[in-house]
Amino acid sequence: MKVHVGADATAEEAGAIAEALAEHFGVDIEVYAGAGAGDGEPAASASPPEPEYPLDDDLGPTDREASLREEIQDILEGGPEKYRERLPDQGKLFVRDRLDLWFGEDGDGGPGDADREGAAAGVKFEDGKFANFDSWHPNSPDVDEYDESDRVPADGLITGAAEFEGRDLHFMANDFTVKAGSMAGRGVEKFLRMQQRALKNGKPVLYLMDSSGGRIDQQTGFFANREGIGKYYYNHSMLSGRVPQICVLYGPCIAGAAYTPVFADFTVMVEGMSAMAIASPRMVKMVTGEEIDMQELGGPDVHAKYSGSADLVAQDEQHARDLVAELVTYLPDKAGEKPPKSDPKPPTYSPDGIDELIPEAPNRPYDVHDLIERVADAESVFELKSAYGPEIVTAFARIDGRPVGVVANQPTERSGAIFPDAAEKAAEFIWTCDAYEIPLLYLCDTPGFMAGSQVEKDAILEKGKKFIYATSSATVPKQTVVVRKAYGAGIYAMGGPAYEPESVIGLPSGEIGIMGPEAAINAVYANKLNDIDDEEERAAKEAELREEYRRDIDVHRMASEVVIDEIVPPSSLRDELVARFDFYADIEKDVPDKKHGTVL
């Protein structure tokens, strides 16, 4: 509020007036001297004093509030005590202790992290703590006789908002002491509300899953309803690409519960305790006759190596948190935002060694991780799905502090040929990077897509097209490096010239062609060579043809014809990428006006 006083008022008088009015009206006051004043500095200003409780105020918490606090404390104890006692033998934390681990002040669930009625220090608030209270708590008028086995505090599902590594997010966590973390009506409603709020406010979602699936004996009212458990996966689909969804598995997630981790952008499984499957071993035996335990059916090894459903495997609960803490540093809070940059670091190994690292012979292997470590900032390479489709490496990294998604052929794995699993992995990774504005770096060294009857049965064409489609559709900045071999449709999938990357640059070891020299000579000149009877003459002719073909596909020819943009000295590759990613950071790309493509 602005107040005008006479021009002859002293500073002391103006100050006294400001303080008196601020106290009386309870608002900020600015006092100006003179009728025309008001645009310049005030002669005095004051804010209302902080309220002081009267010294004789003897009001305080009542028995009613004390009773509520007792009820809350009882809810925080979780399900029946016998189930809590079993958790250490299963190698897992009680869910409230797990929240301390994730959201405590020091991130290790240490003493003193819990406050506000037992909530972890980083938990801002919890929703639905009293869900299903009337069905089990002795203070409820609906409960005639208390039976500990009937305890279902919070209906076995905790939802709320928290701060994690400086980022605000939504979270849910199953309480395995409540009917094995199963999902029922009130818990389902809490889960759906949390997802719907995330859609509205654009903050990431963390799922801490430890659930045996839907509570079969209570399925009426939550299974097939419009706002029932099926809506989980509708909401997952709507959230997909809107905000990062990260799921950590702590137990045997069965049936419906198993869909949350596979819908998430990133899934972490914990060794020795987590698993996921469409049906339990008991159900599998009943349906198929197969006898199998939960780990063999859907443990981390299965989903990290064979299905590709697990992005990361943690050694224990602390390791799972550490992995996610690193993962989120590469991600924005929501679509449309740029991922956070970090302070630049030089690479772990000098870029000067890149040329020596790349063998001159196209068929000799080298580990592409060694190349990445000479280009990326030190300690910034974060690989996903390392055991699945290992012929391609997919990893987040930083180049001069900027997060990028790396898609690199791995010559130590089947010569870097692209197999179906690798193609699928790459397509999904590219799609995720594009959703969250993470630029892409392709490091191409592949003889192309694998051929043969088995890969045809494994859908090499179907999965290969998804790889090519993802590369084609991605609108983030893309840089492609032809490291060595770029044969066949491999160069298409790996961001070749036709796929509108911002740049295609080559190293002097690079080659681009329909196929390699040996295969080309066999395909084109086999009959001519077979007509030469003299072995030495035939070998000499074959060497001549191979050298002639190699000159045609050499990176210098490609640069001469402006197929690629530049050949760079290998020791300058990092500096070149830093400059190009920086220059094209804000490039705008359009896709055709359509609802969506039909490939993915």
C-alpha positions in Angstrom: 0.0 0.0 0.0 1.3 3.5 -0.9 0.7 6.4 1.5 1.4 10.1 0.8 2.3 12.5 3.6 3.2 16.2 3.6 6.4 17.2 1.8 7.8 18.6 5.1 7.5 15.3 7.0 10.9 14.1 8.4 12.3 10.6 7.8 11.6 9.7 11.4 7.9 10.8 11.0 7.6 8.9 7.7 9.1 5.8 9.3 6.8 5.9 12.3 3.7 6.3 10.1 4.8 3.3 7.9 5.3 1.0 10.9 2.0 2.0 12.5 0.0 1.5 9.3 1.8 -1.8 8.5 0.9 -3.2 12.0 -2.7 -1.9 11.8 -3.5 -3.2 8.3 -1.3 -6.2 8.1 0.2 -5.3 4.7 3.4 -3.8 3.3 3.4 0.0 3.5 5.4 2.6 1.4 5.3 6.2 2.6 6.0 9.0 0.0 6.6 12.6 1.0 4.6 15.1 -1.1 1.4 14.9 -3.2 3.2 14.2 -6.5 5.6 11.6 -5.1 5.1 7.9 -5.9 7.4 7.2 -8.9 10.7 7.5 -7.0 12.1 5.9 -3.8 9.7 6.0 -0.8 10.7 8.1 2.2 10.1 5.0 4.4 8.6 1.5 4.2 7.6 -1.2 6.6 6.2 -4.7 6.6 3.7 -6.1 9.1 5.4 -7.7 12.2 5.4 -11.4 12.6 2.4 -12.6 14.6 3.2 -13.3 18.2 1.2 -15.8 20.2 -0.1 -14.2 23.4 2.0 -15.2 26.4 -1.1 -16.4 28.3 -2.2 -18.7 25.4 -2.7 -22.1 27.2 -4.4 -23.8 24.2 -2.6 -26.8 22.8 -3.0 -30.2 21.1 -6.0 -32.1 22.4 -6.7 -35.7 23.1 -8.3 -35.8 19.7 -5.1 -34.8 18.0 -3.1 -37.2 20.1 -5.5 -40.0 19.0 -4.9 -39.1 15.4 -1.2 -39.2 15.8 -1.5 -42.6 17.3 -3.5 -43.8 14.4 -0.9 -42.4 11.9 1.9 -44.1 13.8 -0.1 -47.4 13.7 -0.5 -47.1 9.9 3.2 -46.5 9.5 3.9 -49.8 11.1 2.7 -51.6 7.9 1.1 -55.0 7.8 1.1 -57.9 10.3 4.4 -58.0 12.3 5.2 -61.6 11.1 5.5 -60.4 7.5 7.8 -57.5 8.6 10.0 -60.0 10.4 10.5 -62.0 7.2 11.8 -59.1 5.2 15.5 -59.3 6.3 15.6 -63.0 5.3 14.4 -61.8 1.9 17.2 -59.2 1.7 14.7 -56.3 1.4 13.8 -53.3 3.4 10.4 -52.5 4.9 8.8 -50.0 2.6 9.0 -47.1 5.0 12.7 -47.7 5.5 13.0 -47.9 1.7 11.5 -44.4 1.5 14.1 -43.2 4.0 16.8 -44.7 1.8 15.5 -42.9 -1.3 14.4 -39.6 0.2 16.4 -39.3 3.5 18.7 -36.4 4.0 21.9 -38.4 3.3 20.4 -40.9 0.9 21.3 -43.9 3.0 18.4 -44.2 5.3 20.5 -43.4 8.3 19.2 -42.4 11.7 17.5 -39.1 11.9 16.3 -39.1 8.3 12.7 -39.6 9.3 10.4 -36.8 10.6 6.9 -35.5 10.1 5.1 -38.6 11.6 7.8 -40.9 10.3 8.1 -39.6 6.7 11.5 -39.5 5.1 13.0 -36.0 5.2 12.7 -35.6 1.4 9.0 -36.7 1.3 7.0 -33.6 0.8 3.7 -35.2 1.5 1.8 -38.5 1.3 -1.7 -39.1 -0.1 -4.2 -41.7 1.1 -2.4 -42.8 4.3 -5.9 -43.6 5.7 -7.0 -45.7 2.7 -9.1 -48.7 3.8 -8.8 -47.5 7.5 -12.4 -48.4 8.1 -11.9 -52.1 7.2 -9.2 -52.9 9.8 -8.3 -50.3 12.4 -9.7 -50.8 15.9 -10.6 -47.1 16.1 -13.0 -47.5 13.2 -16.7 -47.9 14.3 -17.0 -50.5 11.5 -14.5 -52.9 13.1 -16.1 -55.0 15.8 -13.1 -57.0 16.8 -9.5 -56.2 15.8 -7.5 -59.0 14.1 -3.9 -58.2 13.2 -4.1 -60.5 10.1 -6.7 -58.1 8.7 -4.3 -55.1 8.7 -4.2 -53.3 5.4 -2.7 -49.9 6.2 -2.8 -47.5 3.3 -4.3 -50.4 1.4 -0.7 -51.6 0.8 0.3 -48.8 -1.5 2.1 -45.5 -0.6 1.9 -42.5 -2.9 3.1 -39.0 -2.6 5.6 -36.3 -3.7 9.2 -36.2 -2.8 12.5 -34.5 -3.5 15.2 -36.8 -5.0 18.7 -35.6 -5.8 17.4 -32.0 -6.0 14.5 -32.9 -8.3 10.8 -33.0 -7.4 8.9 -36.1 -8.4 5.9 -38.3 -7.8 6.4 -41.7 -6.2 4.5 -44.9 -5.4 5.7 -47.8 -3.3 4.1 -51.2 -2.6 4.1 -52.4 1.0 4.9 -56.1 0.7 3.8 -56.7 4.3 0.2 -56.0 3.2 -1.0 -59.0 1.4 2.3 -59.4 -0.6 2.0 -55.9 -2.0 -1.2 -56.8 -3.9 -3.3 -54.1 -5.4 -7.0 -53.5 -4.5 -9.6 -50.8 -4.8 -8.3 -48.0 -2.6 -4.7 -48.5 -3.6 -5.6 -48.5 -7.2 -7.4 -45.2 -6.8 -4.3 -43.7 -5.2 -2.1 -45.0 -8.0 -4.3 -43.5 -10.7 -4.6 -40.1 -8.9 -0.8 -40.0 -8.7 -0.4 -40.7 -12.4 -3.1 -38.2 -13.4 -1.4 -35.4 -11.3 1.9 -36.2 -13.0 0.2 -35.7 -16.4 -1.0 -32.3 -15.3 2.2 -30.9 -13.6 4.8 -32.6 -15.7 7.1 -34.0 -13.0 8.8 -37.4 -13.2 7.3 -40.6 -11.7 9.2 -43.1 -9.6 7.6 -46.6 -9.2 9.1 -48.7 -6.3 7.4 -52.0 -7.2 7.0 -55.0 -4.9 3.7 -56.4 -5.8 2.2 -59.9 -6.4 -0.5 -58.4 -8.7 -4.2 -57.7 -8.2 -5.9 -58.8 -5.0 -7.9 -61.6 -6.6 -10.4 -62.1 -3.7 -11.3 -58.4 -3.9 -11.3 -57.8 -7.6 -14.8 -56.5 -7.8 -14.7 -52.7 -8.1 -11.2 -52.3 -9.4 -10.2 -54.8 -12.1 -12.3 -54.0 -15.1 -13.7 -50.6 -14.1 -13.2 -47.5 -16.1 -11.1 -46.2 -13.2 -9.7 -49.5 -12.3 -6.4 -51.2 -12.6 -6.6 -51.3 -16.4 -6.4 -47.5 -16.3 -2.8 -47.8 -15.0 -1.6 -48.8 -18.4 -3.7 -46.2 -20.2 -2.1 -43.6 -17.9 1.4 -45.1 -18.5 0.8 -44.7 -22.2 -0.3 -41.1 -21.8 2.7 -40.4 -19.6 5.1 -42.0 -22.0 7.3 -39.3 -23.5 5.5 -36.7 -21.3 7.7 -37.2 -18.2 10.4 -39.8 -17.4 8.9 -42.9 -15.7 11.5 -44.9 -13.7 10.6 -48.3 -12.1 12.6 -50.2 -9.6 11.6 -53.8 -8.9 12.1 -55.3 -5.4 10.0 -58.5 -5.5 8.1 -60.9 -7.7 5.9 -58.7 -9.7 3.3 -60.9 -11.4 0.6 -60.4 -14.1 -0.8 -56.8 -14.0 2.0 -55.6 -11.7 4.6 -56.7 -14.3 3.2 -54.2 -16.8 4.3 -51.1 -14.9 8.0 -51.9 -15.2 7.7 -52.7 -18.9 5.8 -49.5 -19.6 8.3 -47.4 -17.7 11.1 -45.6 -19.7 13.7 -47.2 -17.5 13.5 -50.4 -15.4 15.9 -51.5 -12.7 15.8 -55.0 -11.3 17.6 -56.0 -8.0 19.5 -59.2 -7.9 18.3 -62.0 -5.7 14.9 -60.5 -5.0 13.2 -59.1 -8.0 11.4 -60.8 -10.9 8.5 -60.2 -13.2 6.4 -62.5 -15.3 3.0 -62.6 -16.9 2.0 -65.5 -14.5 3.5 -67.1 -11.4 5.4 -70.4 -11.5 2.3 -72.1 -9.9 0.1 -70.7 -12.7 2.7 -71.7 -15.4 2.7 -75.3 -14.1 -1.1 -75.4 -14.1 -1.3 -74.0 -17.7 1.7 -75.6 -19.3 2.9 -78.3 -17.0 6.3 -76.7 -16.8 8.0 -76.6 -13.4 10.2 -73.6 -13.0 11.1 -71.2 -10.1 10.5 -67.5 -10.1 14.1 -66.5 -10.9 14.3 -68.8 -13.9 11.0 -67.7 -15.1 11.5 -63.9 -14.9 14.5 -62.9 -12.8 17.0 -60.2 -13.7 19.2 -62.6 -15.8 16.2 -63.4 -18.0 15.1 -59.8 -18.5 18.6 -58.3 -18.8 19.9 -60.8 -21.4 16.9 -62.3 -23.2 13.8 -60.1 -23.1 15.5 -56.7 -22.9 12.9 -55.6 -20.4 15.5 -54.7 -17.7 17.7 -51.6 -18.5 19.8 -52.0 -15.4 20.5 -54.7 -12.7 21.4 -53.6 -9.2 23.3 -55.6 -6.7 21.2 -54.5 -3.7 18.8 -51.7 -2.6 21.5 -49.1 -2.1 22.9 -49.8 -5.6 19.5 -49.4 -7.2 19.2 -46.0 -5.7 22.7 -45.1 -6.8 21.9 -46.1 -10.4 18.7 -44.1 -10.5 20.5 -41.1 -9.0 23.0 -41.2 -11.8 20.3 -41.9 -14.5 18.3 -38.8 -13.7 21.2 -36.5 -14.3 20.8 -37.1 -18.0 17.0 -36.5 -18.1 14.8 -33.3 -18.1 11.8 -33.2 -15.8 9.4 -33.3 -18.8 9.1 -33.3 -22.6 10.1 -30.0 -24.2 12.8 -29.2 -21.7 16.5 -29.6 -22.3 18.4 -32.1 -20.2 20.6 -30.6 -17.6 24.2 -29.8 -18.5 27.2 -30.4 -16.2 30.6 -28.9 -15.8 32.8 -30.2 -18.6 35.5 -32.8 -17.9 38.3 -34.1 -20.2 37.9 -37.7 -21.3 39.3 -40.5 -19.1 41.7 -41.4 -21.9 43.3 -39.0 -24.4 41.7 -38.6 -27.9 45.3 -38.8 -29.2 45.0 -42.6 -29.0 41.9 -43.0 -31.2 43.7 -43.7 -34.4 45.9 -46.4 -32.9 42.8 -47.9 -31.2 41.1 -48.5 -34.5 42.7 -51.5 -36.3 43.6 -51.0 -40.0 42.1 -54.3 -40.9 38.3 -54.0 -41.1 37.8 -57.5 -39.6 39.9 -57.0 -36.5 37.9 -56.3 -33.4 38.3 -53.5 -30.8 36.1 -52.6 -27.9 34.0 -49.5 -28.8 33.8 -48.7 -25.1 37.5 -47.6 -25.4 36.5 -45.2 -28.2 33.6 -43.8 -26.3 35.9 -43.2 -23.3 38.2 -41.1 -25.5 35.4 -38.9 -26.7 33.1 -38.5 -23.7 33.7 -36.6 -20.5 35.4 -38.7 -17.8 33.1 -40.9 -15.6 30.0 -39.9 -17.7 29.3 -43.0 -19.7 26.1 -44.7 -18.4 25.3 -47.8 -20.4 21.8 -49.3 -20.6 20.8 -52.9 -21.5 24.5 -53.9 -21.7 23.8 -57.7 -21.8 20.9 -57.5 -24.4 21.7 -57.1 -28.0 25.4 -56.5 -27.2 26.3 -56.0 -30.9 25.2 -52.4 -30.3 26.1 -50.2 -27.2 23.4 -47.8 -26.1 24.6 -45.4 -23.4 24.1 -41.9 -22.0 27.3 -39.8 -21.9 28.4 -36.2 -21.7 30.5 -34.4 -24.2 31.8 -31.1 -22.8 29.1 -31.3 -20.1 26.2 -31.9 -22.6 24.2 -35.1 -22.3 24.1 -37.2 -25.4 22.7 -40.6 -26.3 25.4 -42.8 -27.9 24.5 -45.6 -30.3 27.6 -47.5 -31.2 28.3 -50.7 -33.1 30.5 -53.1 -31.0 33.1 -55.0 -33.1 34.0 -57.4 -30.3 30.4 -58.9 -30.5 29.9 -60.8 -33.8 32.0 -58.2 -35.7 29.3 -55.5 -34.9 26.8 -57.1 -37.2 23.2 -55.9 -36.3 21.1 -58.7 -34.9 17.4 -58.4 -34.2 17.8 -57.8 -30.4 20.4 -55.1 -31.0 18.2 -53.4 -33.6 15.2 -53.4 -31.2 17.3 -52.1 -28.4 18.7 -49.3 -30.5 15.3 -48.3 -31.8 13.8 -48.0 -28.3 16.8 -46.0 -27.0 16.7 -43.6 -29.9 13.0 -43.1 -29.4 13.5 -42.4 -25.7 16.3 -39.9 -26.4 14.2 -38.1 -28.9 11.3 -37.9 -26.4 13.4 -36.1 -23.9 15.5 -33.9 -26.1 18.7 -35.8 -25.7 21.0 -35.4 -28.8 22.2 -38.5 -30.5 25.7 -39.6 -31.4 26.1 -42.6 -33.8 29.5 -44.4 -34.0 29.2 -46.6 -37.1 31.4 -49.7 -37.5 29.2 -52.5 -38.8 29.1 -55.0 -41.7 25.3 -54.4 -41.7 22.3 -56.4 -40.7 22.9 -60.1 -40.1 21.7 -62.6 -42.7 20.5 -66.2 -42.2 17.5 -68.3 -41.6 17.5 -67.9 -37.8 17.6 -64.1 -37.8 14.8 -64.1 -40.4 12.7 -66.2 -37.9 13.8 -63.7 -35.2 12.3 -60.8 -37.3 15.5 -59.1 -38.5 13.5 -57.2 -41.1 10.7 -56.2 -38.7 13.1 -55.0 -36.0 15.5 -53.5 -38.5 12.8 -51.3 -39.9 12.0 -50.0 -36.4 15.7 -49.1 -36.0 15.6 -47.2 -39.3 12.3 -45.6 -38.5 13.5 -44.3 -35.1 16.6 -42.8 -36.7 14.4 -41.3 -39.5 11.9 -39.8 -37.1 14.1 -38.4 -34.4 14.1 -34.6 -34.4 16.9 -34.1 -31.9 20.4 -33.0 -33.1 22.2 -36.0 -34.6 25.9 -36.5 -35.3 27.2 -39.5 -37.2 30.8 -40.7 -37.2 31.9 -43.4 -39.8 34.5 -45.0 -37.6 35.4 -47.9 -39.9 32.9 -50.2 -41.7 29.6 -48.7 -42.8 28.2 -51.5 -45.0 24.7 -52.2 -46.4 21.7 -50.9 -44.6 23.8 -50.6 -41.5 24.7 -47.1 -42.5 21.0 -46.3 -42.9 20.1 -47.3 -39.4 23.2 -45.7 -38.0 22.3 -42.2 -39.1 23.8 -42.1 -42.6 23.7 -39.2 -45.0 20.2 -39.9 -46.2 18.8 -39.7 -42.7 19.4 -36.0 -42.2 21.9 -35.9 -39.4 23.4 -32.5 -38.8 26.7 -33.9 -39.9 28.3 -37.1 -41.1 32.0 -37.1 -40.4 34.5 -39.8 -41.2 37.7 -41.1 -39.7 40.5 -42.0 -42.1 39.7 -45.7 -41.4 36.1 -45.3 -42.7 34.5 -47.2 -45.6 30.9 -46.9 -46.9 29.6 -49.4 -49.4 26.8 -51.9 -50.2 29.0 -54.6 -48.8 32.6 -55.3 -47.8 35.3 -56.1 -50.4 35.4 -59.9 -49.8 31.6 -60.2 -50.1 31.5 -57.9 -53.1 34.2 -59.8 -55.0 32.5 -63.1 -54.3 29.1 -61.7 -55.4 30.4 -60.0 -58.6 33.5 -61.8 -59.8 33.2 -65.4 -58.4 32.7 -67.0 -61.9 35.6 -65.0 -63.5 38.0 -65.9 -60.7 37.0 -69.5 -60.8 37.8 -69.6 -64.5 41.5 -68.8 -63.7 43.2 -72.1 -63.2 46.6 -70.9 -61.9 46.2 -70.3 -58.1 48.8 -67.5 -57.9 47.3 -65.7 -60.8 43.8 -66.1 -59.3 45.0 -64.8 -55.9 46.7 -61.8 -57.6 43.6 -61.0 -59.5 41.5 -61.3 -56.4 43.8 -58.9 -54.5 43.7 -56.4 -57.4 39.9 -56.5 -57.5 39.7 -56.2 -53.7 42.0 -53.1 -53.7 40.1 -51.5 -56.5 36.8 -52.0 -54.7 38.3 -50.7 -51.5 39.3 -47.5 -53.2 35.7 -47.1 -54.4 34.3 -47.3 -50.8 37.1 -45.4 -49.1 36.1 -42.5 -46.9 38.3 -40.2 -49.1 36.2 -41.0 -52.1 33.0 -40.3 -50.1 34.4 -37.0 -49.0 35.5 -36.1 -52.5 32.0 -36.7 -53.7 30.6 -34.8 -50.7 28.7 -37.9 -49.6 30.0 -37.1 -46.1 30.7 -33.7 -44.7 34.3 -34.0 -43.5 37.2 -36.3 -42.7 38.7 -35.4 -39.3 42.0 -36.4 -37.7 41.0 -39.0 -35.0 42.7 -37.1 -32.3 40.4 -34.1 -33.1 37.2 -36.1 -33.0 36.1 -35.0 -29.5 36.8 -31.3 -30.3 34.9 -31.7 -33.6 31.9 -33.2 -31.8 31.9 -30.5 -29.1 31.8 -27.8 -31.8 29.1 -29.5 -33.8 26.8 -30.4 -30.9 27.1 -26.9 -29.6 26.4 -25.2 -32.9 23.4 -27.3 -33.7 22.0 -27.4 -30.1 18.8 -25.5 -31.1 18.2 -26.8 -34.5 14.5 -27.1 -35.5 13.2 -30.1 -37.5 9.8 -30.8 -38.7 8.1 -34.1 -39.4 5.1 -34.4 -41.8 1.7 -33.4 -40.5 0.2 -36.6 -39.4 -1.2 -38.3 -36.3 1.8 -40.7 -36.0 3.7 -43.3 -38.0 2.6 -46.9 -38.1 6.0 -48.6 -37.5 6.5 -48.4 -33.7 
